[in-house]
Amino acid sequence: MAEEKYLHSELTGKIIGCAMEVRKALDIEMAEQGLTARRKDGIELQ
């Protein structure tokens, strides 16, 4: 679980976890439909 250093850390962690599960399901469904997706390898932060 995320370290509780911000007001909404727990909620944010849950939302990110859900998004990761959705992405996995989308990858599976796309593969079954013969489609592919390319993931971006990183996010540049400033």
KAHU-V41342 format. One record per pair of residues at least 12 apart in sequence whose ideal C-beta (glycine too) atoms are under 7 Angstrom apart, sorted by the first residue. I is the first residue (numbers start at 1). J is the second residue. D is the distance in Angstrom with one decimal. If there is no record, write none. Layout:
# KAHU-V41342
i:I j:J d:D
i:I j:J d:D
This chain:
# KAHU-V41342
i:1 j:13 d:6.2
